[in-house]
Amino acid sequence: AQSVAQPEDQVNVAEGNPLTVKCTYSVSGNPYLFWYVQYPNRGLQFLLKYITGDNLVKGSYGFEAEFNKSQTSFHLKKPSALVSDSALYFCAVRPRSSNTGKLIFGQGTTLQVKP
Amino acid sequence: NAGVTQTPKFQVLKTGQSMTLQCAQDMNHEYMSWYRQDPGMGLRLIHYSVGAGITDQGEVPNGYNVSRSTTEDFPLRLLSAAPSQTSVYFCASSLSSPGSPIYEQYFGPGTRLTVT
């Protein structure tokens, strides 16, 4: 079965430190990869996507993600965390073979940035 | 553009009642979908539509119906509410369609539903 795993329910980091939120996937072929962020009581907001090309993708709010085909991973990173980055982060994949827009989501990782 | 709008924001139902969650988008997106969000389970796809008049089931369709009579609207109907349907429901839309570039999905603010 196709699935997305975010192995950490919560990531804690001090403000100013680098952060990483992990994502691995089990989807056949080379899927399209996405990161979304959800602030409390809000809908999901798009951060970045990997379609093809450079393995390092840059997105909104200073976030970036690194695609690793051999490890089937797409980890979200930021060089210097802000308290305002505290939120729930979702990794999602869209199988390349799909002719619809269906996304498969991970279970989410709560990022807590402390001052 | 208002983006993706959802109504109501909150709803409490009794077991067995029916209701419709409304979703509309003004971006002329072909693809629309409904997800439910439950703690520790991420978002699970309920139903989706790739265009007006075309709908299909996601991974958790039981107990829900959809229709897509216009490009803009994609209502979700709960036929006979059950406590297991207590959740937060998100509608999303995207330009993605067969043969098109890969676009991200835009999400509405959500409807928090409680079934007692």
Interface residues (C-beta under 8 A of the other chain):
Chain A: V4 D9 Y32 F34 Y36 N41 R42 G43 L44 Q45 F46 K49 I51 F90 A92 R94 N99 T100 G101 K102 L103 F105 G106 Q107 G108
Chain B: V4 Y31 S33 Y35 G40 M41 G42 L43 R44 L45 Y48 V50 D56 G58 F90 A92 S94 S96 S97 P98 P101 I102 E104 Q105 Y106 F107 G108 P109 G110
